[in-house]
Amino acid sequence: MSSQSIVEALDHAAWRGGHWRLFSIVSLTYLLDGVMFSIAPLVVFIISPEYYPVIFAANLLAETLGAIVLGMLADRVGRRPMFTAALVIEVAALTLLFFLYTNTIALAVLTSLMTFGIGGEFGAAYSAIAEFSPKHHRGKALMLATNFWNVGAAMIAGLALVFAAIYEDAFIQVEYLLASALGTLVVVGLTRVGFPESPRWLLLKGRESEAVRIVERVAGAIGEARLPTAAAREVSLGEAIARYWFRLIILAVITVAQYVTYGMMAYYAPYASGFAFGVESAPLVIFTANLGASIGAFLLIPLIDRARRLAVLLAFAGGFAGSLAVMLAHTAAIAAAFYTALFITLIFSEWAWASLSTMQSELFPTGVRASLVGFLTSLTGVSGALVALYEAQIAAHTFLLLASVIWLAGLLAALAWRVRGVESAGRSVEELEIAAS
């Protein structure tokens, strides 16, 4: 049986129960990541508000390290082992945090260990969905699975608002938040028992019999190849960077632009000096932003698998316009206008996240996919950490203006991709390996 037949079976399969199981596992992973990433921004203003720049920066740099290390390992030893390793790290860190959250050093170290695990899951999760999904459903699957980050973040922020309304003691509020996160972690951890290895990765490593068993279980019987598709081959990281430099540059800009502005607007804005609605508004800001982002994915369903280049351009155009509206509403100190503009802007932020997540997952070869996803994620951690440290030196208005400038940089990159980039919707990942640009 040829590798080509196995790949074609994956690309042309009907969406079946096996696909739903994998989608559910990755979706719950992102829900957990949204919950855990939100812990520090929700807790810091209660425990140690004066240390927020250092704690947020440490979290983001740890995410960078996790993305690089576990991303490269996912290409070497497999997607499944890295999912397990990340979960073990997150379980240990969150369990210890429940008992040590009042200590500022422990809060910084343990939330950073959590984000190390979160960063490490990106490469494995993106690769698994991209390498399993039928090509005409790949965009929707990636978009909706990763959207559960926003669902998780909105959920934990909503619980923070509920706990604040019920309990006057801030420490009791924190303990209930951490207990809720631990409960979510247990449920998600149990689902990962059924996480399969990527057949495309197995083929690349010469493990054809294992790949066949998994494909037949997930996608059904394997027939003869119906379309000519180039067989995947092992590609070095240096070779991939040299060949796909334009893709890498565009994705670097739009990834940093989306991720950094998301953090600035959905998490960190209340901590900026002179924020019009006070640092105590952090739970409401996180809830509103992530609720908008959660809705955004569903609005993009009709477009994501038809026109990736148009989707990313519309996302950054809307995000740039929305960020200007957020800044103006904040300057006027009109709460209703601010939260409305924030909600709408994060809809477009989710469009950008969905688009770049899909593009990261499909535009690079299987052998280096997780490594390059990890590299792109690492750029967001470094740039996000710099912005978090810089926030302590500037006023809230300047902070929000900076977000608009970063959105504009993303818009220019999206425009360049619209003009010169390859349209990846509806094409196999093997086809995209040999496509121009």
N, C-alpha and C positions, 0 to 999 in steps of 0.2 A: 504493500500500500504506500502510495506516494505522500510526501509531506504536503504537496499541492492539494491533494484530495481532502486532507484533514483541514487545511486552511479554508478551502472552499465550503466545507461542511459548516464551519464556524460562521463564515460570512453570510451564507444564504439560508441559515437555519430559521425556522419559525421561532418566535419567542415562546419558550416553554417553561415548565416548572423549574428546571435547573437554572435558567436565567433569572427567574424570580428569586430563587434562593440566594444566588450570588448577589443580586441587586439588593436584597434585604440586608445581607450581612454588611455590605459596604455602606449602605444608607445608615444603618444603626451605628456603624463606626463613626461616620461623620456627625451623627447626632451626639454621640458621646464626646467627640472632639469639640463641638460647639459648647457643650456643657462645661467641659474641663478648661477650655481656653478662657471662658468667661469668669472662672472662679476668682482669679487675681483682681480684675477690674471691679468685681462686685464686693470683694472683701477688703481690699486695700484702703478704701476711703473710711472704713470702720476701724481697722486695726492700726495702720501706719500710713496715713495720707501724705505725710511729709517725705516718705521714701518712694513715692510712686514712680519717679523717673527711673530709678535704679532697678526696681522690681520689674517694671514693664520691659526695660531694655534687656535685663537678664533673661526674662522669659523668651523674648524674641531671638536673642543670640543662641539660646539653648535649642530653640526650634530649628535654627539654621544648622547647628551641629547634627541634630537628629536627622534632618532631611538629607544631608550629605552622607553621613556614615551609613544609616540604614538603607538609603536609596542605592548606594553602591553595592551593599551587601545583597539587596533584593535582586540585582542583576547577576550576582555571583552564585548565591545559594538558593534563590527562589523567592517568590512573592509570599508564599504561605509562612515560612519561618520568620520573616520580618514582621508580619502581622502579629505573630505570637510574641516575639521579643518586645515589640512596642507595648502590647497589652500588659505584659509582666511588669515593665517599668512603670506604667501608669497606675496599676493596682498598688504597687509598693508605695509610690509617692503619695497617692490620694489617701491611702490608709494611714500613713504616718502624719499627713497634714491634719487629719481629723483630730489628732491628739496634740499637735504642736502648733496650731495656726496662730496662737497668740504671740509666738516668738517671731519677730520680724525677719531674722536670718533664716529660720526654718521656713517661713512663708515664701521668701525669695527662692531658696534652694529647691524646695519641694514643688512649687508651681513651675519652676524651670525644668525639673525632671519630667513633669507632666507634659510640658510643651516639647521637650526632647522627643518623647514618645509620639506626640501628635505630628511633629515634623517628619518623623521616621515613617509614618503611615502613608504619607502622600504618594511616594513613588510606587509602593506596592499596590495601593488602592487604585490609583489612576491606571496603572499597567494592567491590573487584573480585569477591570471593566472594559478597557479598550481591546484587550486581547481575547476576551470571551464574547463580546456582544456582536450580533449580526450587524453588518456595516450600515444598514439603513435605520438602525435603532441606536447606534453607538452614541450619538450626540444627546438624545433624550435620556439614555441610561446614565451617562456621566453627569449630565446637568441635574437630574432629579436626585441622584444618589448624593452628590456633593452638596445639594441644597439642604440636606438634613443637618448640616452644620448650623445653618441659620435657625432651623426649627429647634435644635437643641439649645442654642444661645437664647432664643426668645423664651423657651420653656423655663430655663433656669432663672432668667431675669424676671419673668412673670412670677415665679415662686418667691423670689426675693421681695417683690412688691407685696405679695400676699403675707409672707412672714413678717414683714415690717408693719403691716396693718394689724396683725394679730398680737405680736409680741413687742413689748417696749424694750426689752433687754437685747441690745445689738448682738451680744455674743451668742444668745440663744438662736437668733436669726441665722448667724453664720453656721452654727452647728447643724441646724435643719437643712441649710443649703448643702453642706458637705455630705450629710447623710443621704440627701436626695441624689447627689452625684454618685455616691458609692452604690446606691441601689441601681442606678442606670448602668454603672460599670459592670455590675454582676450580671445583669440581663444581657448586655452586649457581649460580654465575655463568653457566655454560654452559647451564643449563636455562632461563634467563630470555630467551634468544633467541626462544622461542616464546610469550612472554607477550602475550596479545591486549588490545586496548583494550576498555573497558566499553561494550557496545552502548547501555545506558541513558544513559551520559554522552554518547555520540555523538549520540543522539537529541535530547538536551537542547540540544546545540550545533548542531542542524540538519543533521547529517551522516548522513542516513538511509541512503544507499546503502552506506556503510561498515558501518553497524550491521547491515544486512540480510546482507551477505556474512559477517560474523563470526557472526551468529546461525545462519545456515544451515550454517556449518562446524562450529559447536559443538553446536547443539541440533537441527538438522535442518530440514526444510521449514517454511515459515511459512504457516499457513492463515488463515482468518478468525477474528476475536476470538470467543471462546466465552463470556466473562463480561464484564459491564460494569465497566470499570476506568477511573478518572479518569486522564486524560492528565497526565503530569508537566509541570510548568511551572517556569520559572526563579524561584527564591526567594532573596531577599537574606539575608545572614547575620543582620542585625538582625530581619527579619521572622520568620525561623525561631526565633530565641531568644525573641521575644515570644510566638509561637504555642505553642511546645513547652517552655515554662519548667518545667513540672512534671517532664516527662521528663528535662530537662537536670539539674535539681537532684537527682533520685533517682539518675540515672546518675553524676553527679559524686561523690556520697557512696559508692555501692557500688564505683565504679571506684577511688577513692582508698583505700578500706578494703581492697579485695582486693590491689591492687598494692603498697601500702605494707607490709601485713603479710606478703605473699609475700617481699618483699625482706628484711624484718627477720628472718623465720624461716628462709628458705632460703639467705640469703647473709651477713647482717651480724651475727647473734647471736654467733658466736664471737669477734668483735672487742670485745664489750662487756666492761667491767671486771669481773673476777671470774667470768667464764664458767666453769662447773664443769668443762668438759672441755678447756679450753685453746684458744688460737687455732689451734694445729696441727690441730685437728679440723675446720677449715673445709672441706677437700675432702670429708670424710665427711658433714658436714652438708649440703653442696650436693648430693652424690650421693643421699643418703637422701631429702631433701625433693623433689627433682625426679623421682626414681623413683616416689614416691607420687603426685605430680601427674600423671605420665605415665599411670599406671593409672587415675586418676580419670576421665579423659575417656571411656574405654570403658564405665565403669559408668553413665554418664549417658545413653548412647545411647538407651535405651528412652523417656526422658522429655523430652529436649531439644526435640523437634519436636512435642510434644503439649501441654506446659504450661510456658511460659517463667516465668510468675509463681511457680508452685510450685517449679520448679527453683532459682530464685535464692533463695527463702526457705529451702529445705532446705540449700542450700549455706552460707548464712551462719549458720544455726542449728548445723550440724555444725562449721563453722569456729570459731565462738565456743566451743563446748564443748571442741573439740580443743585450742584455744589455752590454755584453762585447764589441761588435762591436761599440756601441754608445760611450762607454768610450774611446776606442782606437781612434776613429775618432775625438772626442773632443780633446784628447791629441795632435793629429797631426794638429788640427785647420783647418781641411778640411771641409768646409761647406757642399759641395755636399755629401760627404761620411757621415757626421753627420746626415743630414736630411733624407738621404736614409735609414740609419740604424735605425733611430728613427721611421720612417714610418713602416718599416718591424717589428720592435720589438713590436709596438703597435698593429699590426695584431695579434700577439700571445697573447698580453695582453688582447685583446678582446676575444680570445678563452678561456683564463683563466676566465675572467669575466662571459662569457656565461656559462661555465661549473659550476662554483661555484654558480652562481645565480640559476641555475636549481637544483643543489644538495641541496642548502639551502632550496629551496621551497618544495622539495618532501621528504626529509629524516627525517622530524619530524612530530609528530601528529598534526592534525588540531587545537586542542584546545590550543596549545602553539606555533604554527608555526610562527606567526607574532612576538611573544615575543622573540623567539630564533633568528629569522632573525634580529630583532632590536639589540639583544645582540651582534651578530657577527658584525653587522655594527658599533656598538659602539666601538668595539676593533680597528677598522680601524681609527675611529676618534681620539682616544687617541694616538695610535701609530703614526698616521700621524702628529698630533700636536707636538709630541716630535721630530719627524724628522724635521719639519719646524723650530722649535726653535734651533735645533742642527745645521741646515744649516748655520745659521748666524756665527757659530764658525769655519767652515771648508771651504776649498777651493773647487771649482767646481769639480776637478778631484776626490777628496775624496768622495764628494757627489755622483758622478756617480758610483764610486767603491762600495759605500754602497748599492746602488740600485742593483748591481749585486749580492752582498752577500745576500740580502733579496730575490732576485729571486731564488738563490740556496736553501735557506730554503724552499721555496715553492715547488721546484722541489723534494726535499727529502720527503716532505709530500705527494706529488702526487704519488711518487713511492710507498710509504707505502700504500696508498689507492688502487693503482693498484694491490698490492700483497694481501691485506687483506680486502679491502672494498667491499661493496655490489654493484652489478651492478644494477642500478636503471632504465636504459632505458627500455621503454615499459612495465613498471609495474605500477599498481595503487598505489596511496599514502597509501591506506589501506594495501595493500600487504607489502609495505616497512616498515610499522609500526611494523610488526611481523617478518621481515627478520633479519637474523643474521648479526652481526657487525654493 
